[in-house]
Amino acid sequence: MSCGLLVCSDKKEVYLGDDNSLTLTFNARNEGEGGAYEAELYVIPPPEADYSGIVRNNESLSQLTCSYEMLNQTRVVICDLGNPMKSGTSLWGGLRFTVPNLDDSRRAVHFDFQIRSKNENNSRSDVVSYKLDVAVLSDVILQGVSRPDKVIFPPANWKATKRPVTEQDVGPLVHHVYELVNHGPSLISHTLLELHCPMKIQNHQLMYPVEVMTQGPLNCTTNKTINPQQLKVGRNSSTLYNNDDNNNNNNCLHLYSAFLDTPLKALYR
């Protein structure tokens, strides 16, 4: 038996955190003068991969009979190529896989293909390995809102106080809400977000930082003292968050420059 084997795919990479659905197309050929008896294609996927089945919606591909088996504690896809696989036979087939269990310790994963037969001589072809690089892909967005979006100063019926006691004594309250969202598919670790806010304009105080509040596993710090005059804060922090689908996201709310250092998992909607 003299066999040729070609493997191709439309994907060259798989991504951490993704299901990584992919199709591997192969061409198995018997280039010898005689038939290959009980010829089978053996495919050994990487441990992170799962076999989904053959490609059935493509008329140019053979509808092969394939099984998913455990041999010597190794998962193997075995496809029947014919008994015998006659000389000159050329079969195109497609196998579907997912690779959902990747971790960042792998740089690449390999699918090994080999044709095997029960012939006495040359019963196995060379192993053809298809390589997929492991990569990180994340779609991270930062969005923010000011509540209210406009502030008229000085507000009606307000007077400056030399010795302010409450937050209302220093001026109208403004909430700055910042939301950092990772649409994935990969997780991002040790994310650092730096935010800046103007505190003065022409040496006049513009904003007084009252409070830093977070939702989620965040660690926020500032380079200025928050609420340096120890004003009484009368608002309820729960009013700072919308009761919508984004409540599970990581939020950092504050009134001055801060740093955020937290793992960002992918958000699926």
VOGU-3710 file (C-alpha; in Angstrom, 3 decimals, decimal comma):
1> mscgllvcsd> 0,000/0,000/0,000  1,277/3,451/-0,919  -1,050/6,153/0,418  -1,140/9,908/0,179  -2,813/12,110/2,764  -3,618/15,812/2,721  -5,279/17,798/5,538  -6,509/21,388/5,364  -8,823/23,802/7,159  -10,060/27,361/6,872
11> kkevylgddn> -8,691/28,073/10,360  -5,098/28,551/11,423  -5,771/29,596/15,043  -7,944/28,653/17,996  -8,765/31,129/20,764  -8,681/30,805/24,534  -12,205/30,873/25,959  -13,943/30,071/22,666  -15,702/26,861/21,593  -13,535/26,958/18,441
21> sltltfnarn> -15,816/25,057/16,085  -13,781/23,964/13,083  -13,804/21,604/10,112  -10,773/19,623/8,995  -10,951/18,482/5,377  -8,787/15,578/4,245  -7,908/13,797/1,013  -6,955/10,127/1,349  -5,424/8,430/-1,708  -4,218/4,936/-2,546
31> egeggayeae> -1,294/5,572/-4,885  -0,061/1,993/-4,882  -0,599/-0,741/-7,456  -2,726/-2,939/-5,234  -5,703/-2,494/-2,958  -5,519/-1,558/0,712  -7,557/-4,066/2,724  -9,676/-2,826/5,627  -8,272/0,655/5,065  -9,117/3,143/7,799
41> lyvipppead> -8,283/6,735/8,601  -7,097/7,293/12,166  -7,352/10,811/13,572  -5,933/11,593/17,023  -7,232/14,982/18,199  -5,543/16,950/21,002  -6,883/16,369/24,541  -8,620/19,763/24,473  -10,735/18,858/21,409  -14,087/17,091/21,044
51> ysgivrnnes> -15,314/15,283/17,944  -18,671/16,524/16,589  -19,193/14,348/13,502  -18,617/14,279/9,757  -19,527/17,081/7,355  -22,852/16,127/5,739  -23,936/19,225/3,837  -21,218/19,178/1,177  -21,796/17,035/-1,929  -18,108/17,098/-2,850
61> lsqltcsyem> -17,190/15,220/0,350  -17,646/11,501/0,874  -20,185/10,421/3,483  -17,849/8,150/5,400  -18,700/5,958/8,364  -16,686/7,191/11,342  -16,583/6,215/15,006  -15,172/7,907/18,087  -13,304/5,384/20,215  -10,921/5,108/23,135
71> lnqtrvvicd> -7,732/3,183/22,297  -5,022/2,809/24,935  -6,513/5,748/26,872  -6,368/7,921/23,743  -9,461/9,200/21,964  -9,371/8,380/18,265  -11,672/9,059/15,311  -11,681/6,054/12,947  -13,187/6,336/9,442  -13,765/3,434/7,035
81> lgnpmksgts> -12,020/4,072/3,689  -13,055/0,833/1,987  -12,321/-2,890/1,903  -10,443/-2,874/-0,248  -9,499/0,724/-0,930  -8,724/0,149/-4,575  -5,631/1,438/-6,330  -6,171/5,004/-7,572  -8,976/5,722/-5,095  -9,133/9,335/-3,903
91> lwgglrftvp> -11,548/10,236/-1,107  -12,357/13,695/0,222  -13,963/13,934/3,642  -14,655/16,475/6,348  -14,574/16,085/10,129  -16,046/18,580/12,587  -14,450/19,361/15,940  -14,664/21,853/18,787  -11,709/22,910/20,938  -13,335/24,417/24,042
101> nlddsrravh> -10,891/23,388/26,773  -7,778/25,403/25,989  -5,523/26,910/28,623  -2,717/29,413/28,300  -0,014/26,785/28,817  -0,366/25,618/25,194  1,119/27,497/22,253  -0,431/25,167/19,656  -2,569/22,039/19,279  -2,135/19,251/16,722
111> fdfqirskne> -4,490/16,819/14,959  -2,644/13,726/13,741  -3,945/11,860/10,648  -2,821/8,444/9,431  -4,128/5,780/7,035  -3,884/2,200/8,280  -4,693/-1,115/6,606  -4,366/-4,852/7,202  -1,859/-5,289/4,354  1,277/-7,193/5,305
121> nnsrsdvvsy> 3,611/-4,551/3,843  3,421/-0,783/4,145  0,290/-1,033/6,270  0,553/2,525/7,577  1,035/5,869/5,897  3,152/8,655/7,261  1,476/10,700/10,007  0,217/14,068/8,792  -0,158/16,595/11,615  -2,370/19,663/11,271
131> kldvavlsdv> -1,274/22,481/13,577  -3,472/25,204/15,035  -1,855/28,045/16,970  -3,427/29,011/20,307  -4,154/32,739/20,465  -5,888/35,316/22,655  -8,706/37,410/21,243  -10,716/39,905/23,279  -13,065/42,705/22,337  -12,837/45,171/25,230
141> ilqgvsrpdk> -14,891/48,343/25,332  -15,045/51,199/27,823  -18,219/53,183/28,129  -19,250/55,891/30,550  -22,044/58,227/31,489  -22,438/61,321/33,630  -25,544/61,690/35,755  -26,806/64,279/35,120  -25,207/64,882/31,739  -25,378/68,667/32,282
151> vifppanwka> -24,819/70,736/35,401  -25,757/74,424/35,618  -23,651/76,234/38,182  -24,420/77,808/40,501  -27,724/75,972/40,972  -30,845/77,820/42,069  -31,175/78,545/45,797  -27,595/77,469/46,520  -24,963/79,459/48,390  -21,321/78,665/49,022
161> tkrpvteqdv> -20,500/77,643/52,593  -17,174/78,329/54,233  -17,479/75,261/56,431  -19,358/72,643/54,437  -20,804/69,680/56,344  -22,657/67,670/53,704  -21,892/66,932/50,102  -24,708/69,270/49,022  -22,862/72,165/50,679  -20,080/72,064/48,074
171> gplvhhvyel> -22,360/71,995/45,016  -24,590/69,765/42,909  -23,805/66,079/42,925  -22,488/64,451/39,746  -22,148/60,680/39,288  -19,535/59,444/36,834  -20,246/55,842/35,880  -17,557/53,869/34,028  -18,154/50,396/32,643  -15,421/48,145/31,278
181> vnhgpslish> -16,791/45,188/29,283  -14,959/42,245/27,747  -16,968/40,699/24,906  -14,366/37,949/24,648  -13,944/35,279/23,793  -10,702/35,269/25,807  -10,222/36,272/29,412  -7,914/39,209/30,158  -5,968/39,137/33,413  -4,489/42,014/35,397
191> tllelhcpmk> -6,373/44,688/33,501  -5,291/48,224/34,279  -7,647/51,123/33,620  -6,531/54,692/34,288  -9,107/57,482/34,423  -8,497/61,212/34,780  -10,901/63,977/35,741  -10,200/67,752/35,833  -10,244/68,996/39,430  -9,525/72,667/38,784
201> iqnhqlmypv> -10,038/75,232/36,038  -7,884/78,381/36,105  -6,883/77,592/39,705  -10,524/77,419/40,788  -11,936/74,240/42,293  -14,126/72,469/39,758  -14,894/69,105/41,342  -14,768/67,741/44,873  -14,192/63,952/45,015  -16,805/62,500/47,341
211> evmtqgplnc> -16,635/58,735/47,067  -15,191/55,847/45,065  -17,551/52,921/44,638  -17,139/49,625/42,787  -19,197/46,663/41,703  -17,351/43,457/40,964  -13,859/42,193/41,928  -12,115/45,523/41,470  -9,336/47,337/43,249  -9,517/51,101/42,750
221> ttnktinpqq> -7,023/53,605/44,072  -6,584/57,357/43,650  -3,655/59,745/43,764  -5,685/62,314/45,719  -7,559/62,076/49,001  -11,220/61,197/48,546  -13,587/63,451/50,534  -10,727/65,309/52,287  -13,150/67,376/54,412  -15,029/64,281/55,605
231> lkvgrnsstl> -18,370/65,522/54,353  -21,473/63,516/55,163  -22,507/61,380/52,199  -26,246/60,902/52,176  -26,861/58,978/48,981  -27,527/55,267/48,657  -24,884/53,533/46,564  -27,478/51,208/45,047  -28,929/54,102/43,073  -25,707/54,337/41,087
241> ynnddnnnnn> -26,381/51,156/39,118  -28,962/50,513/36,469  -31,186/47,500/37,043  -30,554/45,998/33,619  -28,686/43,185/31,910  -25,334/44,796/32,678  -25,515/44,244/36,429  -23,050/41,364/36,206  -20,436/43,509/34,512  -17,441/45,051/36,253
251> nclhlysafl> -18,091/48,708/37,110  -15,938/51,331/38,722  -17,571/54,601/39,752  -15,618/57,525/41,030  -14,928/61,202/40,659  -11,222/61,302/40,051  -8,381/59,392/38,432  -8,291/55,800/39,588  -6,689/52,510/38,721  -8,452/49,225/38,135
261> dtplkalyr> -6,648/45,907/38,277  -8,880/42,865/37,811  -9,328/39,814/35,582  -11,907/40,465/32,905  -13,884/37,422/31,858  -15,706/37,264/28,566  -19,315/38,467/28,596  -21,806/36,448/26,571  -25,273/37,797/25,934
//
